[in-house]
Amino acid sequence: MKSMNKVFAVVEAILWYTFFYFFLYCVKNEVNLFMSAFILVALVYGATISCPWFRSTDAWKRMLEE
């Protein structure tokens, strides 16, 4: 595994942890629904894009070429 992939794996783990922590916080407390949904979607997108497995797929490489 390349060192950059290790960095992305750590970033992905942090983002998923933050997602689940914030999700449980939103379930327990009364929060602004629209802002919380925006933050949760941003965390999911960030975690998915930082995933080393996702970044090594052919679809990702084709997307970067275009």
C-alpha positions in Angstrom: 0.0 0.0 0.0 1.4 3.4 -1.0 1.9 5.9 1.7 -0.6 8.3 0.2 -3.2 5.5 0.3 -2.5 5.1 4.0 -3.2 8.8 4.5 -6.4 8.6 2.6 -7.4 5.5 4.7 -6.9 7.4 7.9 -8.9 10.4 6.5 -11.7 8.1 5.5 -11.8 6.5 8.9 -11.9 9.9 10.6 -14.7 11.1 8.3 -16.8 7.9 8.9 -16.3 8.2 12.7 -17.4 11.9 12.5 -20.4 10.9 10.4 -21.7 8.3 12.9 -20.9 10.5 15.9 -22.8 13.5 14.4 -25.7 11.2 13.2 -26.2 9.9 16.7 -25.9 13.4 18.1 -28.7 14.5 15.7 -30.9 11.6 16.7 -30.5 12.4 20.4 -30.8 16.2 20.3 -33.0 18.7 18.6 -31.1 20.2 15.7 -31.6 22.1 12.5 -32.7 19.4 10.1 -31.5 21.0 6.9 -28.1 22.0 8.2 -27.6 18.6 9.8 -28.6 16.8 6.6 -26.2 18.9 4.6 -23.3 18.1 7.0 -24.1 14.4 6.9 -24.2 14.3 3.1 -20.9 16.2 2.9 -19.3 13.7 5.3 -20.5 10.8 3.3 -19.2 12.3 0.0 -15.9 13.1 1.6 -15.5 9.6 3.1 -16.4 7.9 -0.1 -14.1 10.0 -2.3 -11.2 9.6 0.2 -11.6 5.8 0.2 -8.4 4.2 -1.4 -10.3 1.3 -2.9 -12.8 3.7 -4.5 -9.9 5.9 -5.9 -8.3 2.8 -7.5 -11.3 1.8 -9.6 -11.4 2.2 -13.4 -14.4 4.4 -13.2 -12.5 6.9 -11.0 -9.5 6.9 -13.4 -11.8 7.5 -16.4 -13.6 10.4 -14.6 -10.2 12.1 -13.9 -9.2 11.8 -17.6 -12.3 13.6 -18.8 
